[in-house]
Amino acid sequence: MARYTGPRVRVSRRIGFNVFENRKGDKALQDRPYPPGENGKKRMRETDYGTQLKEKQKVRYMYGVMEKQFRNYYKEATRMPGITGENLLVLLESRIDNVIYRAGFASTRPQARQLVSHRHFKLNGNLVDIPSIQVKPGDKIELKDQSNDLIIVQHTIDTGQDREPASWLKVDEKKKNIEVLNQPTRNDASQQIEEQLIVELYSK
């Protein structure tokens, strides 16, 4: 499974957004709120294309999707009824790694992706190791018995009490399981995403 393994802070600084949701990214953006490199401090006029590209990269890194896979999501979104940009975000939100993150069983999406890849979760009773699996209403996700006392999951639950699970999920923190109640909507994704810019980019 392909994934980005390069320097994360540099990516966040280049995009101007903490796409990996880690503390280092927050601190780096506070201390150096400009792109990396010797010319990072110089103010340069950004073109429309540059703005659109940056938005696409932001969403791609947020959800941990490689370029080819992201383009395939976009193509699928164009075939769905409704607004293409919103459809794209719904597809990304419906990934099983994102569901585990939204449920509060992982502190970041990369952590959730790793938990799935290491076969700690079951979907409808079957072990899964593909983070991109799409969930649908009625699906049930749970930790496998051998991973029920996994420290990293329990720590995330214990330290995330002020974090509300997504409204389209039913979460049982004691039994460590998740039920998908509804399909996510545009409002369930980050309001800091401007999906129309991505549509404009791919429409050229």
C-alpha positions as a Markdown table, in Angstrom:
| # | Residue | x | y | z |
|---|---|---|---|---|
| 1 | Met | 0.0 | 0.0 | 0.0 |
| 2 | Ala | 1.5 | 3.3 | -1.1 |
| 3 | Arg | 1.6 | 6.2 | 1.4 |
| 4 | Tyr | 3.5 | 9.4 | 1.9 |
| 5 | Thr | 6.6 | 8.9 | 4.1 |
| 6 | Gly | 8.5 | 12.2 | 3.5 |
| 7 | Pro | 8.9 | 15.1 | 5.9 |
| 8 | Arg | 5.5 | 16.1 | 7.2 |
| 9 | Val | 6.2 | 19.5 | 8.7 |
| 10 | Arg | 7.6 | 20.8 | 5.4 |
| 11 | Val | 4.4 | 19.7 | 3.6 |
| 12 | Ser | 2.2 | 21.5 | 6.2 |
| 13 | Arg | 4.3 | 24.6 | 5.9 |
| 14 | Arg | 4.2 | 24.6 | 2.2 |
| 15 | Ile | 0.4 | 24.2 | 2.2 |
| 16 | Gly | -0.2 | 26.5 | 5.2 |
| 17 | Phe | -2.3 | 24.0 | 7.0 |
| 18 | Asn | -1.5 | 21.2 | 9.4 |
| 19 | Val | -2.7 | 18.4 | 7.1 |
| 20 | Phe | -1.2 | 15.6 | 9.3 |
| 21 | Glu | -3.0 | 16.9 | 12.5 |
| 22 | Asn | 0.1 | 16.5 | 14.7 |
| 23 | Arg | 1.6 | 18.8 | 17.3 |
| 24 | Lys | 4.8 | 19.3 | 15.4 |
| 25 | Gly | 2.7 | 20.7 | 12.5 |
| 26 | Asp | 0.9 | 23.1 | 14.8 |
| 27 | Lys | 4.1 | 24.4 | 16.3 |
| 28 | Ala | 5.9 | 24.7 | 13.0 |
| 29 | Leu | 3.0 | 26.8 | 11.6 |
| 30 | Gln | 3.1 | 29.1 | 14.6 |
| 31 | Asp | 6.8 | 29.5 | 14.7 |
| 32 | Arg | 7.3 | 29.7 | 10.9 |
| 33 | Pro | 4.1 | 30.6 | 9.1 |
| 34 | Tyr | 5.6 | 30.7 | 5.7 |
| 35 | Pro | 6.7 | 28.1 | 3.1 |
| 36 | Pro | 10.0 | 26.2 | 3.6 |
| 37 | Gly | 13.1 | 27.1 | 1.7 |
| 38 | Glu | 15.3 | 30.1 | 1.4 |
| 39 | Asn | 12.7 | 32.1 | -0.5 |
| 40 | Gly | 9.8 | 31.0 | 1.8 |
| 41 | Lys | 9.5 | 34.4 | 3.5 |
| 42 | Lys | 9.2 | 36.3 | 0.2 |
| 43 | Arg | 5.7 | 37.2 | -0.6 |
| 44 | Met | 4.8 | 35.9 | -4.1 |
| 45 | Arg | 1.6 | 36.4 | -5.9 |
| 46 | Glu | -0.2 | 33.0 | -6.1 |
| 47 | Thr | -2.0 | 32.2 | -9.3 |
| 48 | Asp | -5.5 | 30.7 | -9.5 |
| 49 | Tyr | -3.9 | 27.4 | -10.6 |
| 50 | Gly | -1.5 | 27.5 | -7.6 |
| 51 | Thr | -4.5 | 28.1 | -5.2 |
| 52 | Gln | -6.4 | 25.2 | -6.7 |
| 53 | Leu | -3.4 | 22.9 | -6.6 |
| 54 | Lys | -2.7 | 23.7 | -3.0 |
| 55 | Glu | -6.3 | 22.9 | -2.0 |
| 56 | Lys | -6.1 | 19.6 | -3.8 |
| 57 | Gln | -2.8 | 18.7 | -2.1 |
| 58 | Lys | -4.3 | 19.8 | 1.3 |
| 59 | Val | -7.2 | 17.4 | 1.0 |
| 60 | Arg | -5.1 | 14.6 | -0.5 |
| 61 | Tyr | -2.6 | 14.7 | 2.4 |
| 62 | Met | -5.4 | 15.1 | 5.0 |
| 63 | Tyr | -7.0 | 11.8 | 4.0 |
| 64 | Gly | -3.7 | 10.1 | 3.2 |
| 65 | Val | -4.5 | 9.4 | -0.5 |
| 66 | Met | -2.0 | 9.2 | -3.3 |
| 67 | Glu | -2.4 | 11.1 | -6.5 |
| 68 | Lys | -3.8 | 8.3 | -8.7 |
| 69 | Gln | -6.2 | 7.2 | -6.0 |
| 70 | Phe | -7.4 | 10.8 | -5.4 |
| 71 | Arg | -8.1 | 11.2 | -9.2 |
| 72 | Asn | -10.1 | 8.0 | -9.1 |
| 73 | Tyr | -12.2 | 9.3 | -6.2 |
| 74 | Tyr | -12.8 | 12.4 | -8.3 |
| 75 | Lys | -13.9 | 10.4 | -11.3 |
| 76 | Glu | -16.3 | 8.4 | -9.1 |
| 77 | Ala | -17.7 | 11.6 | -7.6 |
| 78 | Thr | -18.5 | 13.0 | -11.1 |
| 79 | Arg | -20.5 | 9.9 | -11.8 |
| 80 | Met | -22.6 | 10.2 | -8.7 |
| 81 | Pro | -25.8 | 12.3 | -8.6 |
| 82 | Gly | -25.4 | 15.7 | -6.8 |
| 83 | Ile | -22.6 | 18.2 | -6.5 |
| 84 | Thr | -19.2 | 16.7 | -7.5 |
| 85 | Gly | -17.2 | 18.5 | -4.8 |
| 86 | Glu | -19.5 | 17.3 | -2.0 |
| 87 | Asn | -19.6 | 13.8 | -3.4 |
| 88 | Leu | -15.8 | 13.7 | -3.3 |
| 89 | Leu | -15.7 | 14.6 | 0.4 |
| 90 | Val | -18.4 | 12.1 | 1.2 |
| 91 | Leu | -16.3 | 9.3 | -0.5 |
| 92 | Leu | -13.3 | 10.4 | 1.5 |
| 93 | Glu | -15.2 | 10.6 | 4.8 |
| 94 | Ser | -16.6 | 7.1 | 4.1 |
| 95 | Arg | -13.2 | 5.4 | 4.2 |
| 96 | Ile | -12.9 | 3.0 | 7.1 |
| 97 | Asp | -9.7 | 4.7 | 8.4 |
| 98 | Asn | -11.5 | 8.0 | 8.6 |
| 99 | Val | -14.5 | 6.4 | 10.3 |
| 100 | Ile | -12.2 | 5.1 | 13.0 |
| 101 | Tyr | -10.6 | 8.5 | 13.4 |
| 102 | Arg | -14.0 | 10.2 | 13.5 |
| 103 | Ala | -15.2 | 7.7 | 16.2 |
| 104 | Gly | -12.3 | 8.8 | 18.4 |
| 105 | Phe | -10.4 | 5.5 | 18.4 |
| 106 | Ala | -7.4 | 7.1 | 16.8 |
| 107 | Ser | -5.9 | 10.6 | 17.4 |
| 108 | Thr | -5.0 | 11.2 | 13.8 |
| 109 | Arg | -5.9 | 9.7 | 10.4 |
| 110 | Pro | -2.4 | 8.3 | 9.8 |
| 111 | Gln | -2.7 | 6.5 | 13.2 |
| 112 | Ala | -6.1 | 5.1 | 12.2 |
| 113 | Arg | -4.7 | 4.0 | 8.8 |
| 114 | Gln | -1.9 | 2.1 | 10.6 |
| 115 | Leu | -4.4 | 0.4 | 13.0 |
| 116 | Val | -6.4 | -0.9 | 10.0 |
| 117 | Ser | -3.3 | -2.0 | 8.1 |
| 118 | His | -2.1 | -4.0 | 11.1 |
| 119 | Arg | -5.4 | -5.9 | 11.1 |
| 120 | His | -6.7 | -4.6 | 14.5 |
| 121 | Phe | -10.2 | -4.0 | 13.2 |
| 122 | Lys | -13.1 | -6.1 | 11.9 |
| 123 | Leu | -15.8 | -4.9 | 9.5 |
| 124 | Asn | -19.1 | -6.8 | 9.8 |
| 125 | Gly | -17.2 | -9.6 | 11.6 |
| 126 | Asn | -14.3 | -9.9 | 9.0 |
| 127 | Leu | -10.8 | -8.8 | 9.6 |
| 128 | Val | -9.7 | -5.9 | 7.3 |
| 129 | Asp | -6.4 | -4.4 | 6.4 |
| 130 | Ile | -7.3 | -2.0 | 3.6 |
| 131 | Pro | -7.8 | 1.6 | 4.9 |
| 132 | Ser | -9.6 | 2.7 | 1.8 |
| 133 | Ile | -12.6 | 0.3 | 2.2 |
| 134 | Gln | -15.8 | 2.3 | 1.9 |
| 135 | Val | -18.4 | 1.8 | 4.7 |
| 136 | Lys | -22.1 | 2.2 | 4.3 |
| 137 | Pro | -25.1 | 2.6 | 6.6 |
| 138 | Gly | -25.6 | -0.5 | 8.7 |
| 139 | Asp | -21.9 | -1.5 | 8.7 |
| 140 | Lys | -20.4 | -2.4 | 12.1 |
| 141 | Ile | -16.7 | -1.9 | 12.9 |
| 142 | Glu | -15.0 | -3.4 | 16.0 |
| 143 | Leu | -11.6 | -4.1 | 17.5 |
| 144 | Lys | -10.7 | -7.8 | 17.2 |
| 145 | Asp | -10.7 | -9.6 | 20.5 |
| 146 | Gln | -6.9 | -9.8 | 20.7 |
| 147 | Ser | -6.6 | -6.0 | 20.3 |
| 148 | Asn | -9.4 | -5.0 | 22.7 |
| 149 | Asp | -6.9 | -3.9 | 25.3 |
| 150 | Leu | -4.7 | -2.0 | 22.8 |
| 151 | Ile | -3.1 | 0.8 | 24.8 |
| 152 | Ile | -3.0 | 3.3 | 21.9 |
| 153 | Val | -6.7 | 3.0 | 21.4 |
| 154 | Gln | -7.6 | 3.2 | 25.1 |
| 155 | His | -5.3 | 6.2 | 25.5 |
| 156 | Thr | -7.0 | 8.0 | 22.6 |
| 157 | Ile | -10.4 | 7.4 | 24.1 |
| 158 | Asp | -9.3 | 8.5 | 27.6 |
| 159 | Thr | -7.7 | 11.7 | 26.4 |
| 160 | Gly | -10.4 | 12.6 | 23.9 |
| 161 | Gln | -13.4 | 13.0 | 26.2 |
| 162 | Asp | -14.0 | 16.5 | 24.9 |
| 163 | Arg | -14.1 | 15.3 | 21.3 |
| 164 | Glu | -17.6 | 14.4 | 20.0 |
| 165 | Pro | -17.8 | 11.5 | 17.6 |
| 166 | Ala | -19.4 | 12.2 | 14.2 |
| 167 | Ser | -23.2 | 12.4 | 14.3 |
| 168 | Trp | -23.5 | 9.8 | 11.6 |
| 169 | Leu | -21.8 | 7.2 | 13.8 |
| 170 | Lys | -22.9 | 5.3 | 16.9 |
| 171 | Val | -19.9 | 4.7 | 19.1 |
| 172 | Asp | -19.6 | 2.4 | 22.1 |
| 173 | Glu | -16.4 | 3.3 | 23.8 |
| 174 | Lys | -16.6 | 0.5 | 26.4 |
| 175 | Lys | -17.2 | -2.3 | 23.8 |
| 176 | Lys | -15.0 | -0.4 | 21.3 |
| 177 | Asn | -17.3 | -0.8 | 18.4 |
| 178 | Ile | -18.8 | 1.6 | 15.8 |
| 179 | Glu | -22.1 | 1.4 | 13.9 |
| 180 | Val | -22.5 | 3.5 | 10.7 |
| 181 | Leu | -26.0 | 5.1 | 11.0 |
| 182 | Asn | -26.0 | 7.2 | 7.9 |
| 183 | Gln | -23.9 | 8.3 | 5.0 |
| 184 | Pro | -21.8 | 11.4 | 5.9 |
| 185 | Thr | -22.7 | 14.7 | 4.4 |
| 186 | Arg | -20.7 | 17.7 | 3.3 |
| 187 | Asn | -21.2 | 19.3 | 6.8 |
| 188 | Asp | -19.4 | 16.3 | 8.4 |
| 189 | Ala | -16.1 | 17.1 | 6.6 |
| 190 | Ser | -13.8 | 20.0 | 7.5 |
| 191 | Gln | -15.3 | 23.4 | 6.9 |
| 192 | Gln | -11.7 | 24.6 | 6.0 |
| 193 | Ile | -11.9 | 22.6 | 2.8 |
| 194 | Glu | -12.8 | 24.5 | -0.4 |
| 195 | Glu | -13.8 | 21.6 | -2.6 |
| 196 | Gln | -14.9 | 23.8 | -5.4 |
| 197 | Leu | -11.3 | 24.7 | -6.1 |
| 198 | Ile | -10.5 | 21.0 | -6.6 |
| 199 | Val | -13.4 | 20.7 | -9.1 |
| 200 | Glu | -12.1 | 23.8 | -10.9 |
| 201 | Leu | -8.6 | 22.2 | -11.1 |
| 202 | Tyr | -9.8 | 18.9 | -12.5 |
| 203 | Ser | -12.3 | 20.6 | -14.9 |
| 204 | Lys | -9.5 | 22.3 | -16.9 |
